[in-house]
């Protein structure tokens, strides 16, 4: 990885928080036909004041629009971004749980952490992969069988493990169950 790539992390179109505000507004609009600051705050379990402050940059960017009755709407771009993040979340949860065998709870947590960070290119590639994975073709069946029969085992010896290379992930999980690394 280039020494400069990590610096682009802050250049994302959406922050984690902004993504959840957009998705919450979209869900409220889909469920109720309207969205108000009070509804968003209640759904996100935050104060109304905190919600209002967090919505300001989204309004300034034109992703959220407030009508004369103080109802909130998503601009076309705001809706597109909310839908993209939701799609990424679904794809990532599928990848983590159905393909990689991560528990459903952990898959949901991990997908939520990165759903807003994926590029369009990566989203499309992931969508293509998941679509093929769900096919019942012979190649996919063979891959599924190979993955199931080759579960990663760990002898806690970094020197003889091609996967771990310099740090044993299993030991990390054993040392700190809250780290997100689990057996």
RODO-2510 file (C-alpha; in nm, 4 decimals, decimal comma):
residues 183
     n   res          X          Y          Z
     1     x     0,0000     0,0000     0,0000
     2     x     0,1240     0,3421    -0,0862
     3     x     0,2304     0,5607     0,2016
     4     x    -0,0237     0,8172     0,0834
     5     x    -0,3356     0,5983     0,0535
     6     x    -0,4238     0,6134     0,4219
     7     x    -0,4491     0,9909     0,3967
     8     x    -0,7448     0,9617     0,1592
     9     x    -0,9607     0,7985     0,4277
    10     x    -1,1053     1,1363     0,5237
    11     x    -1,1910     1,2095     0,1589
    12     x    -1,4928     0,9780     0,1619
    13     x    -1,8192     1,1067     0,0243
    14     x    -1,9979     1,0143     0,3465
    15     x    -1,9002     0,9729     0,7064
    16     x    -2,0410     0,6800     0,9000
    17     x    -2,2795     0,9124     1,0807
    18     x    -2,3958     1,0899     0,7635
    19     x    -2,4678     0,7563     0,5964
    20     x    -2,6920     0,6540     0,8857
    21     x    -2,8765     0,9853     0,8814
    22     x    -2,9479     0,9472     0,5093
    23     x    -3,0568     0,5851     0,5481
    24     x    -3,2791     0,6751     0,8432
    25     x    -3,4473     0,9558     0,6504
    26     x    -3,4978     0,7212     0,3539
    27     x    -3,6467     0,4535     0,5800
    28     x    -3,8803     0,7050     0,7469
    29     x    -3,9919     0,8393     0,4104
    30     x    -4,0508     0,4853     0,2830
    31     x    -4,2323     0,3758     0,6009
    32     x    -4,4307     0,6896     0,6905
    33     x    -4,4184     0,9165     0,3878
    34     x    -4,2492     1,1862     0,5940
    35     x    -3,9439     1,2463     0,8116
    36     x    -3,8981     1,5056     1,0824
    37     x    -3,6013     1,5816     1,3053
    38     x    -3,7946     1,4318     1,5977
    39     x    -3,8523     1,1068     1,4064
    40     x    -3,4866     1,0774     1,3086
    41     x    -3,3683     1,1480     1,6641
    42     x    -3,6054     0,8861     1,8024
    43     x    -3,5015     0,6236     1,5437
    44     x    -3,1293     0,6873     1,6072
    45     x    -3,1781     0,7152     1,9842
    46     x    -3,0163     1,0592     2,0075
    47     x    -3,1352     1,4013     2,1214
    48     x    -3,3281     1,6273     1,8887
    49     x    -3,0599     1,8960     1,9288
    50     x    -2,7809     1,6576     1,8337
    51     x    -2,9827     1,5457     1,5330
    52     x    -3,0397     1,9045     1,4178
    53     x    -2,6684     1,9825     1,4417
    54     x    -2,5740     1,6709     1,2466
    55     x    -2,8263     1,7436     0,9720
    56     x    -2,6831     2,0908     0,8966
    57     x    -2,3886     1,9693     0,6839
    58     x    -2,6187     1,7308     0,4944
    59     x    -2,8538     2,0185     0,4188
    60     x    -2,5631     2,2417     0,3191
    61     x    -2,4390     1,9749     0,0761
    62     x    -2,7886     1,9505    -0,0719
    63     x    -2,8377     1,5872     0,0298
    64     x    -3,1225     1,6692     0,2689
    65     x    -3,3883     1,9283     0,1937
    66     x    -3,6326     2,0799     0,4407
    67     x    -3,9718     2,1929     0,3124
    68     x    -4,1799     2,4864     0,4398
    69     x    -4,3475     2,2585     0,6971
    70     x    -4,0097     2,1445     0,8332
    71     x    -4,0429     1,7985     0,6830
    72     x    -3,7184     1,6508     0,5569
    73     x    -3,6689     1,5044     0,2131
    74     x    -3,3726     1,3523     0,0368
    75     x    -3,2421     1,5091    -0,2805
    76     x    -3,1876     1,2706    -0,5706
    77     x    -2,8205     1,2504    -0,4726
    78     x    -2,9082     1,1941    -0,1047
    79     x    -3,1428     0,9088    -0,1959
    80     x    -2,8857     0,7582    -0,4326
    81     x    -2,6199     0,7621    -0,1609
    82     x    -2,8567     0,6109     0,0979
    83     x    -2,9519     0,3334    -0,1435
    84     x    -2,5882     0,2683    -0,2315
    85     x    -2,4909     0,2359     0,1359
    86     x    -2,7850     0,0030     0,2008
    87     x    -2,6845    -0,2105    -0,0983
    88     x    -2,3237    -0,2205     0,0259
    89     x    -2,4448    -0,3243     0,3695
    90     x    -2,6462    -0,6126     0,2251
    91     x    -2,3590    -0,7239     0,0015
    92     x    -2,1047    -0,7067     0,2828
    93     x    -2,3274    -0,8958     0,5261
    94     x    -2,3741    -1,1644     0,2596
    95     x    -1,9994    -1,1792     0,1965
    96     x    -1,9137    -1,2020     0,5638
    97     x    -2,1843    -1,4418     0,6807
    98     x    -2,2820    -1,6601     0,3851
    99     x    -1,9483    -1,6742     0,2058
   100     x    -1,6846    -1,6329     0,4756
   101     x    -1,8836    -1,7998     0,7538
   102     x    -1,8698    -1,5114     1,0023
   103     x    -2,1522    -1,5157     1,2577
   104     x    -2,4561    -1,3130     1,1551
   105     x    -2,4131    -1,0700     1,4467
   106     x    -2,0455    -1,0049     1,3695
   107     x    -2,1196    -0,9785     0,9960
   108     x    -2,3789    -0,7082     1,0683
   109     x    -2,1356    -0,5149     1,2889
   110     x    -1,8481    -0,5341     1,0413
   111     x    -2,0671    -0,4489     0,7412
   112     x    -2,1971    -0,1423     0,9249
   113     x    -1,8418    -0,0265     0,9916
   114     x    -1,7454    -0,0160     0,6237
   115     x    -2,0669     0,0056     0,4182
   116     x    -2,0161     0,3760     0,3451
   117     x    -1,6472     0,3450     0,2531
   118     x    -1,6656     0,1292    -0,0600
   119     x    -1,5978     0,2800    -0,3998
   120     x    -1,8448     0,2291    -0,6826
   121     x    -1,5892     0,0021    -0,8497
   122     x    -1,5640    -0,2200    -0,5421
   123     x    -1,9425    -0,2197    -0,4927
   124     x    -1,9945    -0,3385    -0,8486
   125     x    -1,7284    -0,6080    -0,8181
   126     x    -1,8761    -0,7271    -0,4891
   127     x    -2,2283    -0,7304    -0,6349
   128     x    -2,1024    -0,9372    -0,9273
   129     x    -1,9248    -1,1802    -0,6946
   130     x    -2,2277    -1,2242    -0,4670
   131     x    -2,4544    -1,2738    -0,7701
   132     x    -2,2286    -1,5515    -0,8981
   133     x    -2,1957    -1,7004    -0,5497
   134     x    -2,5748    -1,7375    -0,5292
   135     x    -2,5807    -1,9238    -0,8623
   136     x    -2,5890    -2,3007    -0,8414
   137     x    -2,3279    -2,3576    -1,1111
   138     x    -2,0714    -2,6360    -1,0863
   139     x    -1,7817    -2,3929    -1,0421
   140     x    -1,9489    -2,2179    -0,7497
   141     x    -2,0454    -2,5501    -0,5907
   142     x    -1,6830    -2,6635    -0,6163
   143     x    -1,5604    -2,3399    -0,4571
   144     x    -1,8151    -2,3678    -0,1752
   145     x    -1,7051    -2,7247    -0,1098
   146     x    -1,3373    -2,6259    -0,1123
   147     x    -1,3974    -2,3408     0,1326
   148     x    -1,5988    -2,5618     0,3676
   149     x    -1,3336    -2,8324     0,3686
   150     x    -1,0426    -2,5953     0,4240
   151     x    -1,1303    -2,4180     0,7437
   152     x    -0,8357    -2,2169     0,8709
   153     x    -0,6676    -2,3810     1,1649
   154     x    -0,4045    -2,2221     1,3780
   155     x    -0,1086    -2,3789     1,5538
   156     x    -0,0107    -2,0402     1,7008
   157     x     0,3208    -2,0475     1,5161
   158     x     0,3580    -1,7374     1,2978
   159     x     0,6757    -1,8758     1,1425
   160     x     0,4910    -2,1704     0,9882
   161     x     0,1645    -1,9953     0,9037
   162     x     0,1335    -1,8583     0,5513
   163     x    -0,1722    -1,6597     0,6497
   164     x    -0,0690    -1,4783     0,9651
   165     x     0,2802    -1,3776     0,8447
   166     x     0,3823    -1,1559     1,1376
   167     x     0,1045    -1,1661     1,3955
   168     x    -0,1238    -1,4511     1,4985
   169     x    -0,4841    -1,3422     1,4587
   170     x    -0,6087    -1,6271     1,6751
   171     x    -0,3884    -1,5159     1,9626
   172     x    -0,5240    -1,1630     1,9232
   173     x    -0,8790    -1,2979     1,9560
   174     x    -0,7807    -1,5092     2,2566
   175     x    -0,6150    -1,2104     2,4280
   176     x    -0,8943    -0,9593     2,3654
   177     x    -1,2442    -1,0946     2,2905
   178     x    -1,3712    -0,7373     2,2498
   179     x    -1,1264    -0,6654     1,9662
   180     x    -1,3625    -0,7954     1,7015
   181     x    -1,1268    -1,0848     1,6258
   182     x    -1,2964    -1,4048     1,7277
   183     x    -1,2231    -1,7737     1,6765
***
